[in-house]
Amino acid sequence: MSMAVVGMIAGMALAFAGYFGGFGAFVLVAALGAVGFVVGRFLDGDMDFGDFFRVRERRR
């Protein structure tokens, strides 16, 4: 499935949640979608758990 189709489906889900459930439902669906995205990246192997805790080095 292309990313455009995935984005369209996500946008439609947010629109339905916002229309029928109000702003709280919109925020809940958006937050759960973000969590699902991160979990999916972990399961695909594109992201490592240490990416959240790794200190970035500053170069000057």
All heavy atoms as TSV, in Angstrom:
chain	resi	resn	atom	element	x	y	z
A	1	MET	N	N	0.852	-1.169	0.000
A	1	MET	CA	C	0.000	0.000	0.000
A	1	MET	C	C	0.901	1.235	0.000
A	1	MET	O	O	1.866	1.311	0.752
A	1	MET	CB	C	-0.879	-0.033	1.254
A	1	MET	CG	C	-1.958	0.995	1.231
A	1	MET	SD	S	-3.110	0.985	2.634
A	1	MET	CE	C	-3.575	-0.682	2.815
A	2	SER	N	N	0.578	2.197	-0.809
A	2	SER	CA	C	1.432	3.376	-0.909
A	2	SER	C	C	1.215	4.296	0.287
A	2	SER	O	O	0.195	4.245	0.973
A	2	SER	CB	C	1.137	4.133	-2.198
A	2	SER	OG	O	-0.108	4.786	-2.112
A	3	MET	N	N	2.200	5.137	0.545
A	3	MET	CA	C	2.120	6.060	1.674
A	3	MET	C	C	1.005	7.076	1.492
A	3	MET	O	O	0.425	7.554	2.464
A	3	MET	CB	C	3.461	6.768	1.869
A	3	MET	CG	C	4.554	5.851	2.376
A	3	MET	SD	S	4.151	4.976	3.899
A	3	MET	CE	C	4.080	6.307	5.052
A	4	ALA	N	N	0.670	7.400	0.241
A	4	ALA	CA	C	-0.427	8.339	0.000
A	4	ALA	C	C	-1.755	7.738	0.457
A	4	ALA	O	O	-2.583	8.421	1.058
A	4	ALA	CB	C	-0.490	8.703	-1.478
A	5	VAL	N	N	-1.941	6.456	0.208
A	5	VAL	CA	C	-3.178	5.785	0.621
A	5	VAL	C	C	-3.224	5.675	2.142
A	5	VAL	O	O	-4.272	5.902	2.757
A	5	VAL	CB	C	-3.291	4.395	-0.041
A	5	VAL	CG1	C	-4.477	3.629	0.505
A	5	VAL	CG2	C	-3.394	4.533	-1.546
A	6	VAL	N	N	-2.110	5.351	2.762
A	6	VAL	CA	C	-2.057	5.265	4.214
A	6	VAL	C	C	-2.357	6.632	4.836
A	6	VAL	O	O	-3.112	6.738	5.809
A	6	VAL	CB	C	-0.685	4.735	4.680
A	6	VAL	CG1	C	-0.541	4.825	6.190
A	6	VAL	CG2	C	-0.483	3.312	4.207
A	7	GLY	N	N	-1.792	7.671	4.280
A	7	GLY	CA	C	-2.064	9.026	4.766
A	7	GLY	C	C	-3.513	9.426	4.590
A	7	GLY	O	O	-4.102	10.076	5.463
A	8	MET	N	N	-4.116	9.035	3.474
A	8	MET	CA	C	-5.519	9.338	3.245
A	8	MET	C	C	-6.402	8.615	4.257
A	8	MET	O	O	-7.338	9.197	4.819
A	8	MET	CB	C	-5.924	8.933	1.828
A	8	MET	CG	C	-7.376	9.222	1.517
A	8	MET	SD	S	-7.913	8.562	-0.068
A	8	MET	CE	C	-7.832	6.814	0.239
A	9	ILE	N	N	-6.096	7.349	4.532
A	9	ILE	CA	C	-6.883	6.583	5.507
A	9	ILE	C	C	-6.736	7.188	6.900
A	9	ILE	O	O	-7.715	7.315	7.638
A	9	ILE	CB	C	-6.468	5.104	5.472
A	9	ILE	CG1	C	-6.899	4.478	4.143
A	9	ILE	CG2	C	-7.064	4.340	6.639
A	9	ILE	CD1	C	-6.340	3.099	3.902
A	10	ALA	N	N	-5.534	7.574	7.263
A	10	ALA	CA	C	-5.321	8.195	8.572
A	10	ALA	C	C	-6.069	9.525	8.672
A	10	ALA	O	O	-6.681	9.827	9.708
A	10	ALA	CB	C	-3.829	8.409	8.811
A	11	GLY	N	N	-6.037	10.304	7.621
A	11	GLY	CA	C	-6.773	11.566	7.609
A	11	GLY	C	C	-8.269	11.365	7.713
A	11	GLY	O	O	-8.972	12.112	8.410
A	12	MET	N	N	-8.787	10.353	7.046
A	12	MET	CA	C	-10.220	10.067	7.131
A	12	MET	C	C	-10.602	9.609	8.530
A	12	MET	O	O	-11.657	10.000	9.062
A	12	MET	CB	C	-10.605	9.015	6.098
A	12	MET	CG	C	-10.567	9.538	4.673
A	12	MET	SD	S	-10.833	8.270	3.428
A	12	MET	CE	C	-12.444	7.670	3.858
A	13	ALA	N	N	-9.745	8.793	9.168
A	13	ALA	CA	C	-10.027	8.348	10.531
A	13	ALA	C	C	-10.048	9.537	11.487
A	13	ALA	O	O	-10.921	9.635	12.356
A	13	ALA	CB	C	-8.980	7.321	10.973
A	14	LEU	N	N	-9.106	10.456	11.343
A	14	LEU	CA	C	-9.086	11.647	12.187
A	14	LEU	C	C	-10.301	12.533	11.928
A	14	LEU	O	O	-10.873	13.109	12.859
A	14	LEU	CB	C	-7.800	12.436	11.953
A	14	LEU	CG	C	-6.536	11.810	12.525
A	14	LEU	CD1	C	-5.315	12.576	12.043
A	14	LEU	CD2	C	-6.587	11.776	14.034
A	15	ALA	N	N	-10.709	12.634	10.671
A	15	ALA	CA	C	-11.882	13.450	10.341
A	15	ALA	C	C	-13.148	12.859	10.959
A	15	ALA	O	O	-13.970	13.590	11.530
A	15	ALA	CB	C	-12.031	13.559	8.825
A	16	PHE	N	N	-13.327	11.551	10.846
A	16	PHE	CA	C	-14.494	10.914	11.450
A	16	PHE	C	C	-14.481	11.079	12.972
A	16	PHE	O	O	-15.510	11.357	13.582
A	16	PHE	CB	C	-14.560	9.428	11.087
A	16	PHE	CG	C	-15.163	9.172	9.743
A	16	PHE	CD1	C	-14.408	8.617	8.732
A	16	PHE	CD2	C	-16.494	9.486	9.477
A	16	PHE	CE1	C	-14.960	8.377	7.484
A	16	PHE	CE2	C	-17.052	9.245	8.240
A	16	PHE	CZ	C	-16.286	8.695	7.235
A	17	ALA	N	N	-13.320	10.896	13.587
A	17	ALA	CA	C	-13.228	11.042	15.040
A	17	ALA	C	C	-13.546	12.470	15.464
A	17	ALA	O	O	-14.247	12.695	16.451
A	17	ALA	CB	C	-11.835	10.642	15.522
A	18	GLY	N	N	-13.035	13.430	14.726
A	18	GLY	CA	C	-13.306	14.824	15.050
A	18	GLY	C	C	-14.748	15.210	14.843
A	18	GLY	O	O	-15.329	15.961	15.630
A	19	TYR	N	N	-15.362	14.688	13.803
A	19	TYR	CA	C	-16.747	15.047	13.497
A	19	TYR	C	C	-17.719	14.408	14.474
A	19	TYR	O	O	-18.612	15.074	14.997
A	19	TYR	CB	C	-17.087	14.625	12.065
A	19	TYR	CG	C	-18.481	15.014	11.655
A	19	TYR	CD1	C	-18.765	16.334	11.317
A	19	TYR	CD2	C	-19.489	14.075	11.616
A	19	TYR	CE1	C	-20.051	16.702	10.947
A	19	TYR	CE2	C	-20.777	14.428	11.252
A	19	TYR	CZ	C	-21.055	15.747	10.916
A	19	TYR	OH	O	-22.321	16.106	10.557
A	20	PHE	N	N	-17.544	13.121	14.731
A	20	PHE	CA	C	-18.500	12.404	15.559
A	20	PHE	C	C	-18.173	12.449	17.051
A	20	PHE	O	O	-19.070	12.348	17.874
A	20	PHE	CB	C	-18.617	10.945	15.115
A	20	PHE	CG	C	-19.256	10.791	13.766
A	20	PHE	CD1	C	-18.516	10.354	12.689
A	20	PHE	CD2	C	-20.588	11.092	13.573
A	20	PHE	CE1	C	-19.093	10.211	11.445
A	20	PHE	CE2	C	-21.182	10.958	12.332
A	20	PHE	CZ	C	-20.431	10.516	11.261
A	21	GLY	N	N	-16.910	12.585	17.405
A	21	GLY	CA	C	-16.528	12.514	18.810
A	21	GLY	C	C	-16.035	13.808	19.400
A	21	GLY	O	O	-15.767	13.884	20.583
A	22	GLY	N	N	-15.848	14.813	18.593
A	22	GLY	CA	C	-15.343	16.081	19.099
A	22	GLY	C	C	-13.825	16.113	19.133
A	22	GLY	O	O	-13.129	15.218	18.655
A	23	PHE	N	N	-13.329	17.187	19.737
A	23	PHE	CA	C	-11.887	17.419	19.744
A	23	PHE	C	C	-11.140	16.375	20.573
A	23	PHE	O	O	-10.038	15.970	20.214
A	23	PHE	CB	C	-11.589	18.828	20.276
A	23	PHE	CG	C	-10.131	19.168	20.259
A	23	PHE	CD1	C	-9.488	19.422	19.062
A	23	PHE	CD2	C	-9.403	19.231	21.439
A	23	PHE	CE1	C	-8.141	19.731	19.026
A	23	PHE	CE2	C	-8.066	19.535	21.418
A	23	PHE	CZ	C	-7.438	19.794	20.219
A	24	GLY	N	N	-11.731	15.933	21.680
A	24	GLY	CA	C	-11.076	14.930	22.519
A	24	GLY	C	C	-10.845	13.628	21.776
A	24	GLY	O	O	-9.786	13.014	21.887
A	25	ALA	N	N	-11.840	13.205	21.013
A	25	ALA	CA	C	-11.686	11.985	20.220
A	25	ALA	C	C	-10.644	12.173	19.124
A	25	ALA	O	O	-9.869	11.255	18.829
A	25	ALA	CB	C	-13.021	11.582	19.611
A	26	PHE	N	N	-10.599	13.363	18.541
A	26	PHE	CA	C	-9.602	13.676	17.519
A	26	PHE	C	C	-8.193	13.528	18.083
A	26	PHE	O	O	-7.327	12.891	17.487
A	26	PHE	CB	C	-9.824	15.092	16.988
A	26	PHE	CG	C	-8.769	15.564	16.044
A	26	PHE	CD1	C	-8.820	15.212	14.709
A	26	PHE	CD2	C	-7.732	16.362	16.483
A	26	PHE	CE1	C	-7.841	15.653	13.822
A	26	PHE	CE2	C	-6.756	16.800	15.603
A	26	PHE	CZ	C	-6.814	16.443	14.277
A	27	VAL	N	N	-7.973	14.104	19.261
A	27	VAL	CA	C	-6.650	14.040	19.893
A	27	VAL	C	C	-6.305	12.601	20.268
A	27	VAL	O	O	-5.172	12.156	20.078
A	27	VAL	CB	C	-6.592	14.973	21.129
A	27	VAL	CG1	C	-5.317	14.767	21.921
A	27	VAL	CG2	C	-6.729	16.419	20.700
A	28	LEU	N	N	-7.291	11.850	20.790
A	28	LEU	CA	C	-7.053	10.462	21.161
A	28	LEU	C	C	-6.662	9.627	19.950
A	28	LEU	O	O	-5.698	8.855	19.999
A	28	LEU	CB	C	-8.294	9.876	21.832
A	28	LEU	CG	C	-8.186	8.414	22.248
A	28	LEU	CD1	C	-7.144	8.252	23.346
A	28	LEU	CD2	C	-9.529	7.896	22.701
A	29	VAL	N	N	-7.372	9.786	18.852
A	29	VAL	CA	C	-7.056	9.023	17.634
A	29	VAL	C	C	-5.681	9.421	17.097
A	29	VAL	O	O	-4.904	8.566	16.675
A	29	VAL	CB	C	-8.157	9.213	16.571
A	29	VAL	CG1	C	-7.734	8.640	15.233
A	29	VAL	CG2	C	-9.451	8.571	17.031
A	30	ALA	N	N	-5.359	10.704	17.138
A	30	ALA	CA	C	-4.049	11.153	16.662
A	30	ALA	C	C	-2.922	10.592	17.536
A	30	ALA	O	O	-1.891	10.139	17.022
A	30	ALA	CB	C	-3.998	12.675	16.644
A	31	ALA	N	N	-3.113	10.598	18.861
A	31	ALA	CA	C	-2.082	10.082	19.759
A	31	ALA	C	C	-1.908	8.574	19.589
A	31	ALA	O	O	-0.777	8.081	19.538
A	31	ALA	CB	C	-2.442	10.411	21.211
A	32	LEU	N	N	-3.010	7.844	19.495
A	32	LEU	CA	C	-2.903	6.400	19.303
A	32	LEU	C	C	-2.307	6.065	17.939
A	32	LEU	O	O	-1.594	5.075	17.796
A	32	LEU	CB	C	-4.265	5.736	19.472
A	32	LEU	CG	C	-4.815	5.742	20.902
A	32	LEU	CD1	C	-6.207	5.149	20.922
A	32	LEU	CD2	C	-3.897	5.011	21.840
A	33	GLY	N	N	-2.580	6.885	16.939
A	33	GLY	CA	C	-1.961	6.689	15.629
A	33	GLY	C	C	-0.459	6.886	15.688
A	33	GLY	O	O	0.300	6.139	15.070
A	34	ALA	N	N	-0.008	7.884	16.454
A	34	ALA	CA	C	1.428	8.118	16.603
A	34	ALA	C	C	2.094	6.958	17.341
A	34	ALA	O	O	3.182	6.513	16.957
A	34	ALA	CB	C	1.672	9.432	17.339
A	35	VAL	N	N	1.441	6.455	18.375
A	35	VAL	CA	C	1.975	5.305	19.105
A	35	VAL	C	C	2.044	4.090	18.189
A	35	VAL	O	O	3.043	3.363	18.174
A	35	VAL	CB	C	1.121	5.009	20.364
A	35	VAL	CG1	C	1.495	3.670	20.971
A	35	VAL	CG2	C	1.270	6.125	21.371
A	36	GLY	N	N	1.005	3.869	17.410
A	36	GLY	CA	C	1.002	2.753	16.473
A	36	GLY	C	C	2.092	2.873	15.426
A	36	GLY	O	O	2.707	1.879	15.038
A	37	PHE	N	N	2.359	4.088	14.986
A	37	PHE	CA	C	3.425	4.319	14.010
A	37	PHE	C	C	4.786	3.942	14.598
A	37	PHE	O	O	5.585	3.254	13.953
A	37	PHE	CB	C	3.421	5.787	13.579
A	37	PHE	CG	C	4.563	6.155	12.685
A	37	PHE	CD1	C	4.567	5.767	11.364
A	37	PHE	CD2	C	5.628	6.888	13.167
A	37	PHE	CE1	C	5.625	6.103	10.533
A	37	PHE	CE2	C	6.687	7.223	12.356
A	37	PHE	CZ	C	6.686	6.835	11.031
A	38	VAL	N	N	5.039	4.372	15.836
A	38	VAL	CA	C	6.320	4.076	16.476
A	38	VAL	C	C	6.460	2.577	16.707
A	38	VAL	O	O	7.529	1.996	16.456
A	38	VAL	CB	C	6.460	4.868	17.796
A	38	VAL	CG1	C	7.671	4.409	18.593
A	38	VAL	CG2	C	6.553	6.358	17.504
A	39	VAL	N	N	5.404	1.919	17.185
A	39	VAL	CA	C	5.453	0.477	17.404
A	39	VAL	C	C	5.688	-0.247	16.080
A	39	VAL	O	O	6.475	-1.201	16.016
A	39	VAL	CB	C	4.161	-0.018	18.092
A	39	VAL	CG1	C	4.073	-1.533	18.080
A	39	VAL	CG2	C	4.089	0.506	19.505
A	40	GLY	N	N	5.057	0.202	15.027
A	40	GLY	CA	C	5.268	-0.399	13.713
A	40	GLY	C	C	6.697	-0.257	13.236
A	40	GLY	O	O	7.265	-1.181	12.642
A	41	ARG	N	N	7.302	0.906	13.499
A	41	ARG	CA	C	8.710	1.105	13.124
A	41	ARG	C	C	9.619	0.167	13.901
A	41	ARG	O	O	10.588	-0.358	13.368
A	41	ARG	CB	C	9.135	2.556	13.364
A	41	ARG	CG	C	8.443	3.591	12.510
A	41	ARG	CD	C	8.891	3.584	11.065
A	41	ARG	NE	N	10.281	3.796	10.888
A	41	ARG	CZ	C	10.853	4.948	10.531
A	41	ARG	NH1	N	10.109	6.010	10.304
A	41	ARG	NH2	N	12.149	5.024	10.384
A	42	PHE	N	N	9.312	-0.050	15.201
A	42	PHE	CA	C	10.085	-1.004	16.003
A	42	PHE	C	C	9.959	-2.400	15.432
A	42	PHE	O	O	10.947	-3.122	15.298
A	42	PHE	CB	C	9.607	-1.016	17.456
A	42	PHE	CG	C	10.165	0.083	18.301
A	42	PHE	CD1	C	9.323	0.923	18.999
A	42	PHE	CD2	C	11.529	0.269	18.418
A	42	PHE	CE1	C	9.828	1.938	19.787
A	42	PHE	CE2	C	12.044	1.280	19.212
A	42	PHE	CZ	C	11.188	2.120	19.891
A	43	LEU	N	N	8.748	-2.818	15.111
A	43	LEU	CA	C	8.526	-4.173	14.623
A	43	LEU	C	C	9.142	-4.402	13.251
A	43	LEU	O	O	9.561	-5.512	12.933
A	43	LEU	CB	C	7.032	-4.484	14.585
A	43	LEU	CG	C	6.342	-4.546	15.954
A	43	LEU	CD1	C	4.850	-4.771	15.771
A	43	LEU	CD2	C	6.954	-5.625	16.813
A	44	ASP	N	N	9.220	-3.354	12.428
A	44	ASP	CA	C	9.848	-3.471	11.117
A	44	ASP	C	C	11.374	-3.458	11.215
A	44	ASP	O	O	12.057	-3.800	10.266
A	44	ASP	CB	C	9.414	-2.334	10.197
A	44	ASP	CG	C	8.031	-2.535	9.646
A	44	ASP	OD1	O	7.534	-3.679	9.686
A	44	ASP	OD2	O	7.440	-1.550	9.160
A	45	GLY	N	N	11.890	-3.021	12.352
A	45	GLY	CA	C	13.335	-2.956	12.527
A	45	GLY	C	C	13.932	-1.649	12.055
A	45	GLY	O	O	15.148	-1.516	11.983
A	46	ASP	N	N	13.102	-0.662	11.737
A	46	ASP	CA	C	13.606	0.624	11.278
A	46	ASP	C	C	14.060	1.520	12.425
A	46	ASP	O	O	14.759	2.505	12.212
A	46	ASP	CB	C	12.520	1.376	10.487
A	46	ASP	CG	C	12.177	0.666	9.196
A	46	ASP	OD1	O	13.020	-0.100	8.699
A	46	ASP	OD2	O	11.065	0.875	8.681
A	47	MET	N	N	13.648	1.184	13.638
A	47	MET	CA	C	13.950	2.016	14.787
A	47	MET	C	C	14.410	1.106	15.920
A	47	MET	O	O	13.939	-0.014	16.062
A	47	MET	CB	C	12.695	2.787	15.194
A	47	MET	CG	C	12.916	3.861	16.205
A	47	MET	SD	S	11.393	4.751	16.582
A	47	MET	CE	C	11.160	5.658	15.085
A	48	ASP	N	N	15.321	1.615	16.734
A	48	ASP	CA	C	15.833	0.863	17.872
A	48	ASP	C	C	15.399	1.564	19.154
A	48	ASP	O	O	15.227	2.783	19.186
A	48	ASP	CB	C	17.355	0.801	17.795
A	48	ASP	CG	C	17.956	-0.129	18.816
A	48	ASP	OD1	O	17.225	-1.000	19.324
A	48	ASP	OD2	O	19.166	0.014	19.101
A	49	PHE	N	N	15.209	0.784	20.218
A	49	PHE	CA	C	14.765	1.350	21.487
A	49	PHE	C	C	15.750	2.394	22.004
A	49	PHE	O	O	15.362	3.377	22.618
A	49	PHE	CB	C	14.579	0.229	22.510
A	49	PHE	CG	C	13.956	0.686	23.794
A	49	PHE	CD1	C	12.637	1.101	23.828
A	49	PHE	CD2	C	14.690	0.710	24.962
A	49	PHE	CE1	C	12.056	1.531	25.003
A	49	PHE	CE2	C	14.122	1.130	26.143
A	49	PHE	CZ	C	12.805	1.541	26.162
A	50	GLY	N	N	17.015	2.211	21.745
A	50	GLY	CA	C	18.048	3.149	22.184
A	50	GLY	C	C	17.998	4.486	21.475
A	50	GLY	O	O	18.621	5.448	21.925
A	51	ASP	N	N	17.265	4.593	20.375
A	51	ASP	CA	C	17.160	5.865	19.662
A	51	ASP	C	C	16.512	6.949	20.520
A	51	ASP	O	O	16.766	8.134	20.322
A	51	ASP	CB	C	16.353	5.697	18.370
A	51	ASP	CG	C	17.086	4.873	17.335
A	51	ASP	OD1	O	18.319	4.718	17.455
A	51	ASP	OD2	O	16.419	4.375	16.405
A	52	PHE	N	N	15.677	6.554	21.469
A	52	PHE	CA	C	15.018	7.539	22.319
A	52	PHE	C	C	15.913	8.032	23.448
A	52	PHE	O	O	15.698	9.096	24.003
A	52	PHE	CB	C	13.735	6.957	22.922
A	52	PHE	CG	C	12.659	6.751	21.916
A	52	PHE	CD1	C	12.314	5.479	21.501
A	52	PHE	CD2	C	11.993	7.827	21.364
A	52	PHE	CE1	C	11.325	5.275	20.569
A	52	PHE	CE2	C	11.005	7.649	20.435
A	52	PHE	CZ	C	10.662	6.373	20.031
A	53	PHE	N	N	16.931	7.241	23.810
A	53	PHE	CA	C	17.762	7.567	24.959
A	53	PHE	C	C	19.196	7.907	24.593
A	53	PHE	O	O	19.981	8.213	25.463
A	53	PHE	CB	C	17.761	6.388	25.947
A	53	PHE	CG	C	16.379	6.057	26.432
A	53	PHE	CD1	C	15.749	4.902	26.006
A	53	PHE	CD2	C	15.706	6.910	27.268
A	53	PHE	CE1	C	14.478	4.596	26.434
A	53	PHE	CE2	C	14.431	6.627	27.705
A	53	PHE	CZ	C	13.813	5.466	27.291
A	54	ARG	N	N	19.529	7.861	23.336
A	54	ARG	CA	C	20.890	8.146	22.891
A	54	ARG	C	C	21.127	9.654	22.932
A	54	ARG	O	O	20.312	10.438	22.466
A	54	ARG	CB	C	21.074	7.621	21.463
A	54	ARG	CG	C	22.506	7.595	21.032
A	54	ARG	CD	C	22.655	6.841	19.728
A	54	ARG	NE	N	22.191	5.454	19.928
A	54	ARG	CZ	C	21.524	4.759	19.004
A	54	ARG	NH1	N	21.230	5.300	17.867
A	54	ARG	NH2	N	21.146	3.529	19.251
A	55	VAL	N	N	22.255	10.045	23.500
A	55	VAL	CA	C	22.607	11.447	23.589
A	55	VAL	C	C	23.228	11.891	22.272
A	55	VAL	O	O	24.123	11.234	21.750
A	55	VAL	CB	C	23.592	11.682	24.760
A	55	VAL	CG1	C	24.005	13.151	24.827
A	55	VAL	CG2	C	22.971	11.215	26.062
A	56	ARG	N	N	22.745	12.980	21.774
A	56	ARG	CA	C	23.307	13.510	20.530
A	56	ARG	C	C	24.571	14.292	20.835
A	56	ARG	O	O	24.643	15.071	21.785
A	56	ARG	CB	C	22.310	14.434	19.839
A	56	ARG	CG	C	21.092	13.711	19.359
A	56	ARG	CD	C	20.202	14.650	18.623
A	56	ARG	NE	N	18.983	13.974	18.218
A	56	ARG	CZ	C	18.015	14.556	17.569
A	56	ARG	NH1	N	18.095	15.823	17.240
A	56	ARG	NH2	N	16.943	13.882	17.238
A	57	GLU	N	N	25.557	14.106	19.982
A	57	GLU	CA	C	26.811	14.829	20.150
A	57	GLU	C	C	26.757	16.130	19.388
A	57	GLU	O	O	26.320	16.170	18.233
A	57	GLU	CB	C	27.970	13.985	19.647
A	57	GLU	CG	C	28.183	12.706	20.419
A	57	GLU	CD	C	29.327	11.908	19.849
A	57	GLU	OE1	O	30.121	12.489	19.074
A	57	GLU	OE2	O	29.422	10.721	20.174
A	58	ARG	N	N	27.204	17.176	20.022
A	58	ARG	CA	C	27.237	18.479	19.350
A	58	ARG	C	C	28.631	18.705	18.790
A	58	ARG	O	O	29.637	18.562	19.486
A	58	ARG	CB	C	26.906	19.613	20.332
A	58	ARG	CG	C	25.478	19.622	20.729
A	58	ARG	CD	C	25.203	20.847	21.533
A	58	ARG	NE	N	23.793	20.970	21.819
A	58	ARG	CZ	C	23.257	21.941	22.505
A	58	ARG	NH1	N	24.026	22.890	23.009
A	58	ARG	NH2	N	21.980	21.981	22.714
A	59	ARG	N	N	28.673	19.090	17.566
A	59	ARG	CA	C	29.963	19.418	16.936
A	59	ARG	C	C	30.021	20.919	16.747
A	59	ARG	O	O	29.106	21.540	16.248
A	59	ARG	CB	C	30.098	18.720	15.594
A	59	ARG	CG	C	30.169	17.226	15.727
A	59	ARG	CD	C	30.422	16.596	14.413
A	59	ARG	NE	N	30.455	15.157	14.554
A	59	ARG	CZ	C	30.961	14.351	13.653
A	59	ARG	NH1	N	31.464	14.832	12.545
A	59	ARG	NH2	N	30.959	13.069	13.846
A	60	ARG	N	N	31.130	21.461	17.147
A	60	ARG	CA	C	31.287	22.923	17.021
A	60	ARG	C	C	32.412	23.257	16.101
A	60	ARG	O	O	33.332	22.615	15.902
A	60	ARG	CB	C	31.549	23.548	18.385
A	60	ARG	CG	C	30.343	23.418	19.265
A	60	ARG	CD	C	30.601	24.084	20.567
A	60	ARG	NE	N	29.414	23.924	21.400
A	60	ARG	CZ	C	29.284	24.483	22.556
A	60	ARG	NH1	N	30.237	25.257	23.037
A	60	ARG	NH2	N	28.211	24.301	23.273
